[in-house]
Amino acid sequence: MPLSEADFLRQVIDLAELYHWRYVHFRPAQTTRGWRTPVQGPLGKGWPDLILVRGDRLMAVELKAEAGRITPEQIEVMNILDEAGFETAFWRPSHFDQIQEALR
């Protein structure tokens, strides 16, 4: 059974905590119009799943299940954050060895 994006997020957060990263993840909430993540501004639609901070490192990470699709908006936001000096990454469960290395 493939790992869900929610379970994958939990794994990455657990690993980040193990390596003493601070993080933020904005969770969606159910509204009368379905599930929504309240954001405002032109970066909102493609904002990454996790922002991780440790020392002088600042990472923006988009998590996807193996079959998950990366949107053009997500690519655009990650490019903007990369240009601003963030480390950026798109991670899938199959990248777990690379994730461990990045967070060490």
KAGI-V590792 format. One record per run of one state. SS is the DSSP state (h for helix, s for strand, l for the rest). FROM is the first residue (numbers start at 1). TO is the last residue. If there is no record, write none. Layout:
ss=SS from=FROM to=TO
ss=SS from=FROM to=TO
This chain:
ss=l from=1 to=4
ss=h from=5 to=18
ss=l from=19 to=21
ss=s from=22 to=24
ss=l from=25 to=28
ss=s from=29 to=31
ss=l from=32 to=33
ss=s from=34 to=36
ss=l from=37 to=43
ss=h from=44 to=46
ss=l from=47 to=49
ss=s from=50 to=54
ss=l from=55 to=56
ss=s from=57 to=64
ss=l from=65 to=71
ss=h from=72 to=83
ss=l from=84 to=86
ss=s from=87 to=92
ss=h from=93 to=103
ss=l from=104 to=104
